[in-house]
Amino acid sequence: DDDDFMSFSLGQRMSWRCPRAVAKAPWELRPRAESRRSLRPCVRCRAAEPLYEFNAEDFSDLRQIGELALKRIDSISGLTSVDEVKATVRVYSGAICAAGFEGMVIAKEYPEQCADLAANEVAAHARVARSGHCENVCSLLGTYDGRVGERWLVFSNDCIYPLSYWCEQAKGIGEQKQQRNWTLLSFIDPELDLKRRKAFLIQVVRGALGGLQQLHAAELLHQNLTPDCVLLSTVDEREKQVKVKLRELSFCVSVGEANLRGGGTLAELWEAGRDDAGEGMNVRKQREMDLWRRSEESGCESYFQKKNFGIADDIYEMGLVLLYMILKS
């Protein structure tokens, strides 16, 4: 029943759905009370550190927190057609205990049909890590292959709150809640809450733009920017420092000169030499072709023009995300 699902738009040509039961905060990870005292988020110590190959035995207490259903949305000559791909990406939260890793993590399970998306996300994270500037991009700790062909990606959970979730929380703050949280500081400075909100927004904007800049410095386009792709370390506006990171790099497009002049894509370069790399449903490839088609329709011919068109397209999507954040909150 479609009423049991909430749609999340991902960019201009793709959308995801997740169960309405987790729609309020589909990516919010809430470890058990006893786990919070003993476990801490896993992080990679060095940006250029190679990815770790995990095993199923390394994880414990995995519980599903979200489910992403892939939709392919094609728009030709003003006519839009939606085709739902029969593949689901599941998201889990759990604890991990492996060599050098101990704490809470996020695990994404890509089915065999979405192997191209998984390979593209791994390759994008690897390229960003090699650049040495990934403070505002989610940390990919490692991967492992499942028993029935699925691919698992393991991420750090130092940032767990989607920007869309904070916007919903901020929208609910009204005059009654401000009066209930009245303090002497509020009496001295009636605009304290407004100033606190502005400071919080500035940190989010700076972090989100920083993450996008780090991707572009690594010659990558995100191409999937939505309020659900920006993660926050906290939703408490009283915190002095807020970490902001970008996620969902499965649709990243390389704008390196070799790629735009006919070289291999990120996923193709990553999977080179692998005998088990199936073709699957290459929805990411279709999205990339749609980007270059739109650039050519806009009059872009050279490598630099296409690259700048893609960067401008990313900035446009980020602008919509920030505008949504400001108006919604």
Sequence and secondary structure as in RCSB ss.txt:
>XXXX:A:sequence
DDDDFMSFSLGQRMSWRCPRAVAKAPWELRPRAESRRSLRPCVRCRAAEPLYEFNAEDFSDLRQIGELALKRIDS
ISGLTSVDEVKATVRVYSGAICAAGFEGMVIAKEYPEQCADLAANEVAAHARVARSGHCENVCSLLGTYDGRVGE
RWLVFSNDCIYPLSYWCEQAKGIGEQKQQRNWTLLSFIDPELDLKRRKAFLIQVVRGALGGLQQLHAAELLHQNL
TPDCVLLSTVDEREKQVKVKLRELSFCVSVGEANLRGGGTLAELWEAGRDDAGEGMNVRKQREMDLWRRSEESGC
ESYFQKKNFGIADDIYEMGLVLLYMILKS
>XXXX:A:secstr
 GGGEEEEEETTTEEEEEEGGGSSSTT     HHHHHH  B   SSTT   EE  GGGEEEEEEEEEEEEEEEEE
ETTEEEEEEEEEEEEEEEEEEEETTEEEEEEEEEE GGGHHHHHHHHHHHHHHHHHT  TTB  EEEEEE TTS 
EEEEEE S  EEHHHHHHHHHT  HHHHHHT  HHHHH TTHHHHHHHHHHHHHHHHHHHHHHHHHHTTEE    
 GGGEEES   TT S   EEE   TT EE  HHHHTT   HHHHHTTT TT      HHHHHHHHHHHHHHHTT 
 SHHHHHHHHHHHHHHHHHHHHHHHHHH 
